[in-house]
Amino acid sequence: MSIRVLIADDQEMVRRGVRTILESHPDIEVIGEAADGVEALRLAGRSRPDVALVDIRMPGLDGLEVTRRLAGPEAAEPVKVVILTTFDLDEYVYPALRHGASGFVLKRSGPALLVEAVRAAVNGDSLISPSITVRLLRHVTEPEPALAPPREPLTERERQIAGQVALGKSNSDIAAELFISPGTVKTHLANIQRKLGVGNRVGIAVYAWELGYVSQRPR
């Protein structure tokens, strides 16, 4: 089945270019375009896309608020969101992660990266590895408030797995490292997301770094 994508950007030329890139792939279908945040939410509620590509700066509601409503922990029917941004180091990166964004794509990036981001989001992954994301967060210009404490304490095994996620390890890598099955890893990840109140692996990584679950720093 095709991956159903909604494009939200206030620039018509950008929307047109993104649509052309995505629709050149038979496994991706663009189901709608929105020129502002309010329209993006309306179309997402009506069409239920698999992935929403959301510009960070839009009239009405910006990309952060759209992301929070579509992908945040309180979203009734979460949608995978990939942020479209102009800058590598953007003061919006950290809030977007907290709101549930599954990845980031620079508008000047090539077509292959854009398509990879869409497919990664559908598969429950992020285009940007957690270790690179952490390096980006170090350049955020405005300090952010501390993360909310976990809703429930993580077990020792869950802390180990969260630390592995923060190092960019896949489920199979984690399973091999901890001598458990990939299915068990998947179950633990679901429990970790629930306890931390995050929507994806990137959110787990942010908590893991800030709470000290990682035994080595990214290079």
Backbone bond lengths (Angstrom), bond angles and torsions (degrees), N, CA, C in turn:
res aa  C-N    CA-C-N  psi(-1)  N-CA   C-N-CA  omega(-1)  CA-C   N-CA-C  phi
1 M - - - 1.451 - - 1.532 109.93 -
2 S 1.334 116.02 149.77 1.450 121.21 -178.54 1.527 111.43 -72.66
3 I 1.336 115.95 149.83 1.457 122.43 171.94 1.525 107.02 -81.86
4 R 1.316 116.88 120.81 1.461 121.45 -175.69 1.523 109.62 -92.86
5 V 1.347 116.13 122.15 1.456 121.66 -171.15 1.527 110.86 -121.12
6 L 1.325 115.36 137.22 1.456 122.87 171.54 1.527 108.08 -108.71
7 I 1.339 116.63 132.88 1.460 121.93 178.98 1.519 108.70 -107.22
8 A 1.337 117.03 125.76 1.462 121.76 178.66 1.523 109.19 -124.14
9 D 1.327 116.58 108.30 1.459 122.68 -179.66 1.518 108.04 -157.54
10 D 1.321 117.05 139.49 1.460 118.98 -176.99 1.524 113.26 -80.33
11 Q 1.330 118.25 -4.91 1.460 121.44 178.86 1.531 109.69 -102.61
12 E 1.321 114.88 118.14 1.467 119.50 -176.80 1.520 111.79 -61.95
13 M 1.335 117.33 -37.64 1.462 119.69 -179.50 1.518 111.21 -64.54
14 V 1.327 116.86 -37.01 1.463 120.21 177.78 1.529 109.83 -65.78
15 R 1.328 116.28 -46.24 1.472 119.41 179.64 1.525 110.83 -59.70
16 R 1.320 115.79 -42.90 1.459 120.15 -179.16 1.525 111.20 -63.32
17 G 1.346 116.07 -43.22 1.460 119.58 179.89 1.517 112.43 -65.87
18 V 1.341 116.41 -42.33 1.468 120.43 179.04 1.520 109.98 -63.96
19 R 1.319 117.56 -43.01 1.471 120.92 178.86 1.528 110.40 -59.51
20 T 1.323 116.83 -45.07 1.467 120.56 -179.14 1.520 110.88 -60.47
21 I 1.334 116.72 -43.69 1.463 121.07 179.82 1.524 110.68 -62.88
22 L 1.323 116.91 -49.52 1.456 120.71 -175.11 1.522 112.06 -67.14
23 E 1.315 116.45 -42.25 1.466 119.16 -174.88 1.524 112.88 -76.73
24 S 1.337 117.27 -3.31 1.465 119.71 172.51 1.519 111.42 -78.72
25 H 1.335 116.02 -4.41 1.465 121.75 178.92 1.528 109.01 -111.00
26 P 1.318 117.88 125.66 1.472 120.58 -173.71 1.517 114.78 -65.72
27 D 1.336 117.65 -18.20 1.463 119.36 -178.58 1.524 112.96 -92.19
28 I 1.347 117.82 5.07 1.464 121.33 -178.78 1.522 110.01 -125.76
29 E 1.317 115.47 135.33 1.465 121.97 179.21 1.527 109.33 -129.58
30 V 1.338 116.82 126.36 1.466 121.14 175.30 1.520 107.95 -86.16
31 I 1.337 116.31 118.12 1.464 120.34 -174.77 1.523 112.89 -99.94
32 G 1.337 116.71 -6.39 1.457 117.67 179.47 1.510 112.16 178.89
33 E 1.352 115.35 160.84 1.453 122.43 176.84 1.520 108.99 -130.57
34 A 1.324 116.08 141.46 1.464 121.72 178.25 1.521 109.16 -128.54
35 A 1.326 115.84 139.27 1.459 121.04 -178.35 1.530 112.51 -97.14
36 D 1.333 117.41 -5.90 1.457 120.48 177.65 1.527 109.48 -153.78
37 G 1.336 115.47 171.73 1.458 119.80 -174.93 1.511 114.00 -66.60
38 V 1.324 117.30 -37.37 1.468 120.44 -179.63 1.524 110.44 -63.94
39 E 1.327 115.57 -44.68 1.462 119.27 178.95 1.523 111.05 -65.92
40 A 1.335 116.68 -34.37 1.466 120.16 178.64 1.522 110.94 -61.13
41 L 1.334 116.78 -44.27 1.459 120.21 178.97 1.519 111.14 -65.57
42 R 1.326 116.61 -39.93 1.460 119.94 -179.42 1.529 110.86 -63.94
43 L 1.335 116.49 -45.96 1.460 120.21 -179.40 1.530 111.41 -67.68
44 A 1.333 116.47 -38.13 1.466 119.75 179.03 1.521 110.75 -64.27
45 G 1.335 116.64 -40.05 1.460 119.97 178.95 1.510 112.48 -66.77
46 R 1.321 116.38 -33.24 1.460 120.29 -177.86 1.527 112.25 -83.15
47 S 1.334 117.00 -40.28 1.468 120.82 -171.20 1.518 114.15 -100.31
48 R 1.352 118.63 -17.07 1.456 123.31 -179.43 1.530 112.46 48.68
49 P 1.341 117.99 66.10 1.470 120.43 178.68 1.522 111.20 -68.55
50 D 1.321 115.72 160.60 1.463 120.44 173.35 1.529 110.27 -76.48
51 V 1.325 115.50 -36.10 1.460 121.64 -178.88 1.521 108.98 -139.27
52 A 1.334 116.61 138.02 1.461 121.88 171.52 1.522 108.49 -112.57
53 L 1.325 116.49 122.15 1.455 121.84 173.28 1.520 107.11 -91.14
54 V 1.328 117.28 114.25 1.466 121.57 -168.06 1.524 111.16 -121.41
55 D 1.329 115.78 124.52 1.456 121.15 174.13 1.524 109.01 -67.71
56 I 1.326 117.68 142.92 1.457 120.15 -177.39 1.516 111.93 -74.13
57 R 1.339 117.65 -27.65 1.456 121.83 -179.06 1.520 109.61 -119.85
58 M 1.312 115.83 111.42 1.461 121.94 179.56 1.515 109.19 -142.26
59 P 1.338 117.27 154.49 1.468 119.46 174.79 1.526 111.15 -71.86
60 G 1.315 115.58 163.66 1.463 120.17 179.74 1.513 110.61 81.08
61 L 1.309 116.40 -85.16 1.463 123.78 173.50 1.518 107.98 -123.98
62 D 1.326 116.88 133.88 1.461 118.02 179.32 1.519 111.13 -79.84
63 G 1.338 115.11 175.40 1.448 119.82 -176.48 1.506 114.51 -63.00
64 L 1.329 117.50 -29.28 1.456 120.60 178.86 1.522 111.12 -65.16
65 E 1.328 116.28 -46.90 1.455 119.95 -179.40 1.529 111.20 -68.53
66 V 1.321 116.81 -39.43 1.465 120.22 176.79 1.526 109.94 -61.10
67 T 1.337 116.05 -43.29 1.464 120.42 178.79 1.523 111.19 -61.94
68 R 1.327 116.34 -45.23 1.464 120.02 -179.96 1.519 111.25 -58.94
69 R 1.319 117.13 -42.69 1.457 120.36 -176.78 1.528 112.83 -74.77
70 L 1.339 115.99 -30.51 1.462 118.90 -178.47 1.521 113.29 -89.23
71 A 1.334 117.15 -36.02 1.470 120.05 -170.15 1.517 114.51 -123.13
72 G 1.321 118.22 -6.38 1.451 120.87 -176.83 1.512 113.38 -68.72
73 P 1.325 116.73 168.20 1.467 121.42 -177.76 1.528 113.76 -57.53
74 E 1.331 117.59 -25.33 1.453 120.42 -177.70 1.529 113.03 -92.58
75 A 1.328 118.02 -0.24 1.467 120.88 178.74 1.521 109.85 -66.78
76 A 1.333 116.42 127.94 1.464 120.57 -178.16 1.517 111.53 -66.56
77 E 1.322 116.81 -42.60 1.468 122.83 178.46 1.519 107.48 -129.15
78 P 1.324 118.13 85.38 1.468 121.19 -172.46 1.528 113.32 -60.17
79 V 1.327 113.87 143.73 1.459 122.87 175.27 1.525 107.33 -117.34
80 K 1.309 117.58 138.40 1.460 120.48 175.88 1.527 108.72 -68.36
81 V 1.334 116.16 131.16 1.454 121.20 -178.68 1.521 109.65 -121.18
82 V 1.331 115.97 130.54 1.459 122.37 171.17 1.522 107.29 -115.03
83 I 1.318 116.09 125.06 1.461 121.29 -178.36 1.523 110.10 -81.43
84 L 1.331 116.30 134.65 1.457 123.20 170.66 1.516 107.53 -99.28
85 T 1.324 117.28 120.22 1.461 119.73 -176.37 1.514 110.79 -134.08
86 T 1.329 115.95 158.25 1.456 121.43 -178.97 1.519 112.45 -90.97
87 F 1.332 116.55 -29.88 1.460 120.55 -171.32 1.527 111.85 -111.82
88 D 1.345 115.27 144.01 1.462 120.77 177.38 1.527 110.96 -64.18
89 L 1.321 116.63 -46.88 1.460 122.02 -176.41 1.517 107.46 -113.80
90 D 1.301 115.02 97.59 1.460 121.45 -171.64 1.517 109.72 -116.29
91 E 1.324 116.66 136.45 1.467 119.35 -179.25 1.518 112.94 -64.60
92 Y 1.330 117.75 -8.05 1.452 120.98 178.63 1.530 113.27 -90.95
93 V 1.333 117.65 -8.09 1.458 120.12 -173.57 1.526 111.89 -59.70
94 Y 1.317 117.14 -51.07 1.462 120.91 -175.99 1.536 112.41 -61.12
95 P 1.352 118.53 -50.25 1.468 117.92 176.85 1.520 113.00 -58.97
96 A 1.322 117.23 -38.16 1.463 119.64 -179.60 1.524 111.03 -63.05
97 L 1.339 117.20 -40.20 1.461 120.78 176.64 1.519 110.83 -59.88
98 R 1.321 114.76 -45.20 1.456 119.11 -179.64 1.526 111.82 -64.62
99 H 1.317 115.89 -29.34 1.461 119.73 -179.46 1.531 112.56 -83.88
100 G 1.337 118.20 -1.11 1.459 120.64 173.39 1.503 117.23 105.77
101 A 1.343 118.99 11.38 1.467 120.34 179.51 1.524 110.30 -59.81
102 S 1.323 115.76 138.80 1.466 121.43 -178.88 1.518 113.06 -94.34
103 G 1.320 118.43 -7.07 1.454 119.85 -179.92 1.515 111.70 177.02
104 F 1.325 114.47 174.80 1.462 121.86 -179.19 1.515 109.42 -137.07
105 V 1.325 116.31 137.35 1.462 121.65 177.89 1.516 108.06 -130.83
106 L 1.320 117.20 125.18 1.454 120.25 174.46 1.520 109.08 -74.67
107 K 1.314 116.60 139.98 1.464 119.79 -177.33 1.515 112.54 -63.96
108 R 1.322 117.40 -22.52 1.463 119.86 178.40 1.530 112.28 -88.62
109 S 1.309 117.54 0.31 1.464 120.67 179.58 1.521 110.42 -68.91
110 G 1.307 116.17 158.86 1.456 120.33 -179.24 1.513 112.81 -76.43
111 P 1.323 116.05 168.32 1.471 121.30 -178.41 1.520 113.55 -57.87
112 A 1.332 117.60 -37.77 1.462 120.39 -176.81 1.517 111.23 -61.59
113 L 1.324 117.58 -39.06 1.452 120.89 -179.00 1.523 111.39 -67.58
114 L 1.321 115.93 -38.50 1.457 120.45 178.89 1.525 110.98 -62.89
115 V 1.317 116.13 -46.32 1.464 120.51 179.75 1.523 110.78 -65.24
116 E 1.326 116.28 -40.12 1.472 120.23 178.58 1.527 110.93 -61.75
117 A 1.334 116.23 -38.46 1.462 120.00 179.88 1.514 111.50 -62.94
118 V 1.317 117.21 -42.21 1.461 121.87 179.35 1.525 110.12 -63.49
119 R 1.306 116.88 -47.40 1.462 120.30 -178.80 1.524 111.49 -66.60
120 A 1.323 117.56 -38.92 1.461 120.72 178.80 1.523 110.86 -62.30
121 A 1.331 116.18 -42.33 1.466 119.76 -179.22 1.517 111.17 -61.50
122 V 1.314 116.97 -43.23 1.466 121.24 179.52 1.524 110.96 -62.13
123 N 1.323 116.07 -34.17 1.462 120.78 -178.57 1.522 112.99 -83.88
124 G 1.335 116.52 4.48 1.453 119.85 178.66 1.505 114.55 82.77
125 D 1.338 117.67 14.20 1.455 121.51 -179.81 1.525 110.00 -111.80
126 S 1.333 115.88 179.27 1.455 122.26 176.77 1.511 108.97 -118.13
127 L 1.324 115.76 144.29 1.462 119.60 177.00 1.521 110.78 -61.71
128 I 1.327 116.86 -42.22 1.455 121.86 -179.58 1.523 108.71 -92.33
129 S 1.305 116.65 129.32 1.459 119.38 -179.86 1.519 109.63 -66.07
130 P 1.340 117.72 150.62 1.473 120.26 -179.92 1.525 113.54 -55.75
131 S 1.330 118.62 -37.16 1.468 119.39 -178.54 1.523 111.32 -65.26
132 I 1.324 117.72 -39.79 1.463 120.90 177.11 1.518 109.79 -68.13
133 T 1.325 116.64 -39.08 1.457 120.40 178.48 1.521 110.62 -58.62
134 V 1.323 117.08 -41.85 1.456 120.16 179.74 1.526 110.59 -61.89
135 R 1.330 117.94 -39.98 1.458 120.43 177.74 1.519 110.49 -63.56
136 L 1.319 117.15 -37.44 1.462 119.74 177.08 1.522 110.80 -63.44
137 L 1.318 116.14 -40.79 1.457 119.90 -177.22 1.528 111.91 -62.85
138 R 1.330 117.45 -27.95 1.459 120.10 179.91 1.525 112.53 -65.82
139 H 1.351 116.60 -18.61 1.456 120.59 -177.64 1.526 112.60 -99.92
140 V 1.317 117.83 3.97 1.458 120.26 176.74 1.523 108.64 -62.53
141 T 1.323 116.79 131.37 1.465 120.08 -171.90 1.515 112.89 -78.20
142 E 1.313 119.03 -32.75 1.455 121.76 -177.48 1.525 110.09 -101.39
143 P 1.317 119.32 128.70 1.473 120.10 177.95 1.513 110.62 -64.41
144 E 1.316 114.72 144.11 1.459 120.71 -178.96 1.527 110.33 -105.43
145 P 1.328 118.30 150.66 1.457 119.74 175.47 1.520 110.97 -64.88
146 A 1.313 116.57 157.51 1.460 120.80 -179.21 1.519 111.00 -61.76
147 L 1.321 114.98 150.33 1.460 119.70 177.24 1.525 110.33 -63.62
148 A 1.316 114.50 148.26 1.465 118.88 174.84 1.526 108.83 -66.44
149 P 1.316 118.82 145.80 1.467 120.75 178.81 1.523 110.33 -64.46
150 P 1.324 117.76 152.92 1.471 120.18 177.47 1.524 111.49 -55.15
151 R 1.326 116.23 146.81 1.459 120.87 178.11 1.519 111.08 -64.67
152 E 1.339 115.78 -32.98 1.461 122.31 175.02 1.521 107.25 -138.82
153 P 1.319 119.28 148.44 1.461 120.65 177.17 1.524 111.07 -62.15
154 L 1.325 116.33 142.23 1.451 120.89 175.08 1.526 109.91 -81.87
155 T 1.320 116.30 145.29 1.454 120.17 174.35 1.522 108.90 -73.63
156 E 1.313 116.38 168.33 1.462 120.78 178.30 1.523 110.67 -59.23
157 R 1.328 117.63 -42.18 1.465 121.10 178.72 1.527 111.16 -64.16
158 E 1.319 116.60 -41.01 1.465 120.12 179.37 1.524 110.95 -65.27
159 R 1.336 117.33 -36.89 1.465 119.94 176.76 1.525 110.66 -65.61
160 Q 1.339 116.55 -38.69 1.466 119.89 177.24 1.530 110.49 -61.67
161 I 1.320 116.20 -45.60 1.463 120.50 -178.02 1.517 110.66 -66.76
162 A 1.331 117.55 -41.25 1.464 120.36 177.64 1.526 110.35 -59.96
163 G 1.328 116.78 -40.13 1.458 120.08 177.61 1.512 112.77 -63.40
164 Q 1.320 116.82 -38.48 1.460 120.83 177.71 1.527 111.39 -67.09
165 V 1.328 116.34 -39.05 1.467 120.35 176.49 1.525 110.13 -60.34
166 A 1.323 117.08 -41.42 1.461 121.37 -179.18 1.523 112.52 -64.57
167 L 1.309 116.79 -22.09 1.465 120.94 177.03 1.519 112.08 -89.99
168 G 1.336 116.94 5.34 1.456 120.84 176.05 1.511 114.36 84.21
169 K 1.334 118.02 17.22 1.457 120.98 -177.88 1.532 111.07 -78.07
170 S 1.327 115.72 141.65 1.457 121.61 175.35 1.523 109.99 -78.96
171 N 1.333 116.94 169.96 1.468 120.12 178.03 1.518 111.76 -58.53
172 S 1.321 116.77 -41.36 1.469 119.65 -179.27 1.524 111.02 -67.55
173 D 1.344 116.67 -37.65 1.467 120.02 177.11 1.530 111.08 -62.72
174 I 1.347 114.93 -44.23 1.464 119.62 -179.86 1.524 110.64 -63.94
175 A 1.326 116.17 -41.68 1.461 120.49 179.76 1.524 110.99 -59.95
176 A 1.335 115.98 -44.13 1.463 120.16 179.94 1.527 110.94 -66.67
177 E 1.325 117.23 -39.86 1.464 122.00 -178.39 1.525 111.70 -65.39
178 L 1.347 116.37 -39.01 1.468 120.75 -174.09 1.533 113.08 -103.65
179 F 1.344 116.92 3.65 1.464 122.19 177.09 1.533 111.69 58.97
180 I 1.329 115.25 46.42 1.459 121.63 174.13 1.516 108.11 -131.92
181 S 1.320 117.13 171.63 1.458 120.61 -178.03 1.527 110.91 -82.90
182 P 1.346 117.44 153.43 1.471 120.07 175.64 1.528 112.15 -57.57
183 G 1.338 117.02 -33.72 1.453 119.91 178.05 1.523 112.20 -64.56
184 T 1.324 115.97 -37.74 1.459 120.12 176.94 1.518 110.76 -66.56
185 V 1.334 116.20 -39.93 1.463 119.74 176.51 1.527 110.43 -59.08
186 K 1.325 115.97 -45.25 1.469 120.62 -179.46 1.526 111.06 -60.00
187 T 1.326 117.00 -41.54 1.469 120.96 178.46 1.523 110.66 -63.60
188 H 1.332 116.42 -44.47 1.465 119.96 178.27 1.529 110.93 -61.14
189 L 1.342 117.07 -41.38 1.465 120.20 -178.66 1.526 111.32 -62.17
190 A 1.323 116.34 -39.40 1.468 119.68 177.99 1.529 110.42 -62.60
191 N 1.338 116.35 -41.75 1.469 120.15 178.62 1.532 111.50 -66.65
192 I 1.334 116.20 -38.47 1.467 120.00 179.41 1.526 110.44 -64.29
193 Q 1.327 117.04 -45.24 1.461 120.78 179.31 1.527 110.74 -59.45
194 R 1.327 115.94 -41.66 1.471 119.65 -179.74 1.523 110.36 -64.80
195 K 1.331 117.39 -45.11 1.461 120.56 -177.41 1.526 112.65 -67.87
196 L 1.340 117.09 -34.89 1.458 120.84 -178.62 1.521 112.16 -86.49
197 G 1.350 116.62 -16.93 1.456 119.99 -177.65 1.512 112.91 71.43
198 V 1.342 116.95 37.00 1.463 121.70 179.34 1.517 109.45 -117.15
199 G 1.341 115.89 162.91 1.448 119.67 -173.45 1.511 115.91 -102.43
200 N 1.351 118.08 -7.61 1.458 118.73 -175.64 1.531 111.24 -161.70
201 R 1.344 116.14 -176.15 1.457 122.31 -176.90 1.530 112.04 -66.26
202 V 1.338 115.99 -33.63 1.459 118.82 179.47 1.520 110.45 -62.69
203 G 1.340 116.22 -41.89 1.462 119.91 177.20 1.521 111.73 -61.50
204 I 1.333 116.71 -39.70 1.467 120.47 176.26 1.523 110.00 -60.82
205 A 1.348 116.48 -43.21 1.462 120.78 -178.35 1.520 111.87 -61.91
206 V 1.326 116.56 -41.68 1.469 120.07 179.78 1.526 110.30 -58.83
207 Y 1.335 116.18 -47.11 1.468 120.03 178.76 1.532 110.68 -63.75
208 A 1.326 116.27 -42.40 1.463 119.74 -176.12 1.524 111.72 -60.51
209 W 1.328 116.58 -42.14 1.459 119.55 178.57 1.519 110.62 -68.15
210 E 1.315 118.23 -44.43 1.463 120.54 -174.95 1.528 112.34 -72.89
211 L 1.330 118.02 -28.21 1.457 120.92 -178.00 1.529 112.49 -96.03
212 G 1.339 116.52 1.00 1.457 120.25 174.09 1.504 115.01 78.43
213 Y 1.340 117.65 32.59 1.470 120.41 178.21 1.514 112.74 -87.62
214 V 1.328 118.29 1.10 1.468 122.03 -174.10 1.515 108.98 -108.34
215 S 1.328 115.25 133.46 1.471 119.66 -175.34 1.518 113.44 -91.46
216 Q 1.346 118.14 -9.99 1.467 120.49 178.54 1.512 109.02 -142.19
217 R 1.307 116.67 153.23 1.442 122.38 -179.29 1.518 110.39 -93.30
218 P 1.349 119.11 151.70 1.447 120.87 177.14 1.521 111.08 -69.12
219 R 1.327 117.01 147.43 1.468 120.59 179.05 1.527 109.35 -79.53
